[in-house]
Amino acid sequence: MPNQVVVITGASAGVGRATARAFAAPGVKLGLIARGRERLEAAARELRDAGAEALVLPLDVADADAVEAAAARVEQTLGPIDVWVNGAMATVFAPFHAVTPEEYRRATEVTYLGFVHGTMAALKRMRARNRGTIVQVGSALAYRSIPLQSAYCGAKAAIRGFTDSIRSELIHDRSAVHITMVHMPALNTPQFDWARNKLPQRPQPVPPIFQPEVAARAIRFAARARRREIYVGRSTIEAVLGTMVAPGLLDRLLANKGYEGQLSGESEQPDRADNLFAPVAGPHVAHGRFDARASLRCPALWGTEHRALVALGIGALALAVGGWLARRAGAPALPASAAER
């Protein structure tokens, strides 16, 4: 949409980088938030080549004052914020007993409080104008936690909790501001190369794996569709429904399979740099190292985007089947002699 102002946290790589590309178009103005200036500048050059205007805002989303200052600068430079996408995250791959309090606090400050700070800054401006959309990048793990990622799972569940609370407040106030969550499946992002890892093997996303462009498409759709939540991929839908129906069974299945499913079989490099407390240098962009196993196709997302068409198709099929059954019910019985032939 021309002249639309979009702010994206975690915009330098992974889902955030892919989302910035998805929004980029002539006339669109993008505020890019992440810690690493070098990758932000590279992202901004890509977006400008696509005709968009890009403002680089290097900061740590765990710093509430910095996020507020960035929102003010976006509005002074680019104009009123129409869409705010919270996507910055940090995590630790480790069993809970191996995570230190400092590591847990840091992962929570970025992944949970970073969303809180971004939402505060966006709502401060959107409520006054009575318009705007906040998109929270969620996860299937907000509904169904898995072993070895307790900090990340806890943060994503917390995001869902505070988002639901805010949504009720906006409805109570009859506000036109919209807040939504987009719950993601396993994605091929650099997270598995630069997150802190205390496991002996390199981590991997639990298949099926999707490319970050699938996530970006869902986020862009959520920014205009005004849906309460969007579930990306059949695996996400299965996680949500499975938790509702048989949470205890899933606990046991994940105890048996949840460890090996997250381990790649490749030995981890000792003392490699990670991005928990500081950004990691390097050419990381949207994709991780799983291109050969990741899909750009997501039928479940297509169905979400075109649910009216899907409903029409289901209705037409139901009418056709109903008509066939009615005709069969009204057909005269065959004579015995004919039935015997």
C-alpha positions in Angstrom: 0.0 0.0 0.0 1.6 3.3 -1.0 2.7 5.7 1.8 2.3 2.9 4.4 4.7 3.1 7.3 5.8 -0.3 8.7 8.1 -1.0 11.6 9.7 -4.4 11.9 11.8 -5.6 14.9 14.4 -8.3 14.2 14.6 -6.9 10.7 18.2 -7.7 9.9 17.9 -11.5 9.3 15.5 -14.4 9.4 11.8 -13.9 9.4 12.2 -10.1 10.0 14.4 -9.7 6.9 12.0 -11.7 4.7 9.1 -9.7 6.1 10.8 -6.4 5.2 11.2 -7.7 1.7 7.6 -8.8 1.5 6.4 -5.3 2.4 8.9 -3.4 0.2 7.3 -1.6 -2.7 7.4 1.9 -4.2 6.0 4.3 -1.7 6.2 2.0 1.4 8.3 3.3 4.3 10.0 0.8 6.5 11.6 1.3 10.0 14.1 -1.5 10.6 15.0 -2.4 14.1 17.8 -4.9 15.2 21.0 -4.8 17.0 23.5 -5.2 14.1 24.0 -2.0 12.1 25.9 -3.7 9.3 23.1 -6.2 8.4 20.4 -3.5 8.9 22.3 -1.3 6.3 22.4 -4.3 3.9 18.7 -4.9 4.4 18.0 -1.2 3.8 19.9 -1.3 0.5 17.7 -4.2 -0.7 14.5 -2.4 0.2 15.6 0.8 -1.5 16.4 -1.1 -4.6 12.7 -2.3 -4.5 11.5 1.3 -4.4 10.8 1.5 -0.6 12.1 4.0 1.8 14.1 2.5 4.7 15.2 3.9 8.1 17.9 2.0 10.0 17.4 1.9 13.8 20.1 -0.2 15.5 19.0 -0.9 19.1 18.2 -3.7 21.6 14.5 -4.3 22.0 15.1 -5.3 25.6 15.7 -1.5 26.2 12.3 0.0 26.5 13.5 3.6 26.2 15.4 2.8 23.0 12.3 1.3 21.5 10.2 4.3 22.4 12.8 6.6 21.0 12.9 4.6 17.8 9.1 4.8 17.4 9.3 8.6 17.9 12.0 8.9 15.2 10.0 6.8 12.8 7.0 9.1 13.1 9.2 12.2 12.8 11.0 10.9 9.7 8.6 8.6 7.9 5.2 9.5 9.2 2.5 7.9 11.4 3.0 4.2 11.9 0.4 2.0 10.2 1.8 -1.5 11.0 4.2 -2.6 13.8 5.6 -6.1 13.5 7.2 -7.6 16.6 9.6 -10.4 15.6 12.9 -10.0 17.4 13.9 -13.1 19.4 16.8 -14.8 21.3 17.0 -18.3 22.7 19.1 -21.0 24.3 19.1 -24.6 23.2 19.7 -26.6 26.4 17.8 -28.6 29.0 16.4 -26.3 31.7 18.9 -27.4 34.3 21.8 -26.3 32.1 20.5 -22.8 31.6 21.9 -20.0 33.9 19.6 -17.4 35.4 21.4 -14.7 33.3 20.8 -16.6 30.1 17.2 -17.2 30.9 16.6 -13.6 31.8 18.3 -12.4 28.6 16.2 -14.7 26.3 13.0 -13.5 28.1 13.9 -9.9 27.9 14.4 -10.0 24.2 11.8 -12.5 23.1 9.0 -11.5 25.5 9.7 -8.1 26.9 10.9 -7.0 23.4 7.4 -7.6 22.2 5.9 -5.8 25.2 8.1 -2.8 24.6 7.3 -2.7 20.9 3.6 -3.0 21.6 3.7 -0.2 24.1 5.4 2.1 21.7 3.1 1.3 18.9 -0.2 1.5 20.9 0.9 4.8 22.4 0.6 6.3 18.9 -2.1 4.1 17.3 -4.7 4.5 20.1 -4.5 8.3 19.8 -5.3 8.0 16.1 -7.7 5.1 16.5 -6.1 3.1 13.7 -3.2 0.8 13.1 -2.2 -2.9 13.3 0.2 -4.7 15.5 1.4 -8.1 14.3 3.0 -10.5 16.9 5.2 -13.2 15.4 4.1 -16.2 17.4 4.9 -19.9 17.1 3.3 -23.3 17.4 5.4 -23.4 20.6 3.2 -20.8 22.1 0.6 -23.6 22.4 2.7 -26.7 22.5 6.0 -26.4 24.4 8.9 -28.8 23.5 12.0 -29.9 25.4 15.3 -28.1 25.2 13.7 -24.7 24.4 12.0 -23.8 27.7 13.0 -20.1 27.6 11.7 -19.6 24.0 8.5 -21.6 24.7 7.8 -19.7 27.8 8.3 -16.4 26.1 6.0 -17.3 23.2 3.3 -18.5 25.5 3.6 -15.2 27.5 3.3 -13.2 24.3 0.0 -15.0 23.5 -1.2 -14.3 27.0 -0.5 -10.5 27.1 -1.7 -10.1 23.5 -5.1 -11.7 24.4 -5.4 -9.3 27.3 -4.7 -6.3 25.2 -7.1 -7.4 22.6 -9.9 -7.5 25.1 -9.0 -4.0 26.3 -9.1 -2.7 22.8 -12.5 -4.3 22.2 -13.8 -2.8 25.5 -12.6 0.7 24.4 -14.2 0.2 20.9 -10.8 0.9 19.4 -10.2 0.4 15.7 -6.6 -0.6 16.5 -6.1 -4.3 15.6 -3.7 -6.7 17.3 -3.1 -10.2 15.9 -0.7 -13.2 16.3 0.8 -15.3 13.5 1.8 -18.7 14.8 4.7 -20.2 12.8 5.9 -23.7 12.1 9.6 -24.7 11.8 11.4 -22.2 9.6 14.7 -22.2 7.8 16.4 -19.2 9.5 19.8 -18.4 10.9 18.5 -19.0 14.4 19.9 -22.5 14.4 23.4 -21.2 13.5 23.8 -18.3 15.9 21.6 -19.0 18.9 23.3 -20.1 22.1 23.6 -23.9 22.1 24.7 -26.1 25.0 23.9 -29.3 23.2 26.6 -31.6 21.7 25.1 -31.4 18.3 24.0 -28.5 16.1 20.3 -27.8 16.4 17.8 -28.0 13.6 14.1 -27.1 13.1 11.7 -30.0 13.6 10.4 -31.0 10.2 8.4 -30.1 8.1 10.5 -27.0 7.5 9.3 -23.9 5.6 11.2 -21.0 4.1 11.0 -17.6 5.9 9.2 -16.2 2.9 6.2 -18.3 3.9 6.2 -16.6 7.3 6.6 -13.2 5.7 3.6 -13.8 3.4 1.5 -14.7 6.5 2.6 -11.6 8.3 1.9 -9.3 5.4 -1.6 -10.9 5.1 -2.2 -10.5 8.8 -1.4 -6.8 8.6 -4.5 -6.2 6.4 -6.8 -9.2 7.1 -7.8 -8.3 10.7 -7.9 -11.9 11.8 -7.5 -12.8 15.5 -4.8 -15.4 15.0 -3.3 -17.1 11.9 -1.8 -20.6 12.0 0.8 -21.2 9.4 1.3 -24.8 8.2 -0.5 -28.0 9.0 2.1 -28.8 11.7 1.1 -25.7 13.7 -2.6 -26.5 13.4 -1.8 -30.1 14.6 0.1 -28.7 17.6 -2.7 -26.4 18.6 -5.4 -29.1 18.3 -3.3 -31.8 19.8 -2.7 -29.7 22.9 -6.4 -29.2 23.3 -7.3 -32.8 22.8 -4.4 -34.9 24.4 -1.8 -32.7 26.1 -0.6 -35.6 28.3 0.0 -37.9 25.3 2.0 -35.1 23.6 4.1 -34.7 26.8 5.2 -38.4 26.5 5.7 -38.3 22.7 7.9 -35.2 23.0 9.8 -36.9 25.9 10.6 -39.8 23.5 11.0 -37.9 20.2 11.5 -34.2 21.0 15.2 -34.4 21.7 16.4 -36.3 18.6 14.0 -34.3 16.4 15.9 -31.1 17.2 19.4 -32.5 16.8 21.0 -32.5 13.3 23.6 -35.2 13.9 26.4 -32.7 13.2 28.8 -32.0 16.0 28.6 -28.5 17.4 31.7 -26.2 17.1 33.1 -25.6 20.5 33.2 -21.9 21.6 31.4 -20.6 18.5 30.0 -17.1 18.8 26.3 -16.7 19.6 23.9 -13.8 19.6 22.3 -14.0 23.0 24.1 -11.0 24.5 25.6 -9.3 21.4 25.0 -9.6 17.6 27.1 -12.0 15.7 29.1 -10.7 12.7 28.7 -12.4 9.4 26.6 -12.5 6.2 23.4 -14.0 7.8 20.3 -13.0 5.9 16.8 -14.5 5.7 17.7 -18.2 5.1 19.5 -20.6 7.3 21.4 -23.8 6.2 18.3 -25.9 5.5 17.4 -24.7 2.0 17.4 -28.3 0.6 14.8 -29.4 3.1 12.6 -26.3 3.3 9.5 -25.6 1.3 8.1 -22.4 -0.2 4.6 -24.0 -0.5 2.1 -24.0 2.3 -1.3 -25.2 1.4 -2.7 -24.5 4.9 -1.7 -20.8 4.6 -3.3 -20.7 1.1 -6.5 -22.0 2.7 -6.3 -19.3 5.3 -5.7 -16.6 2.8 -8.6 -17.8 0.6 -11.0 -19.1 3.3 -14.1 -17.6 1.5 -13.1 -19.5 -1.6 -12.5 -22.7 0.4 -15.8 -22.3 2.2 -17.6 -21.8 -1.2 -15.9 -25.0 -2.5 -16.9 -27.0 0.5 -20.4 -25.7 0.2 -20.6 -26.6 -3.5 -19.2 -30.1 -2.7 -21.7 -30.6 0.0 -24.6 -29.5 -2.3 -23.3 -31.9 -5.0 -23.1 -34.8 -2.5 -26.5 -34.0 -1.0 -28.1 -33.9 -4.5 -26.5 -37.3 -5.4 -27.7 -38.8 -2.1 -31.2 -37.4 -2.7 -31.3 -38.9 -6.2 -30.1 -42.2 -4.9 -32.8 -42.2 -2.1 -35.5 -41.4 -4.7 -34.4 -43.9 -7.3 -36.8 -46.9 -7.9 -35.6 -50.3 -6.7 -34.4 -52.6 -9.5 -36.6 -55.6 -10.3 -35.4 -58.8 -8.7 -34.7 -60.3 -12.1 -32.6 -57.3 -13.1 -30.7 -57.4 -9.8 -29.9 -61.0 -10.3 -28.4 -60.6 -13.7 
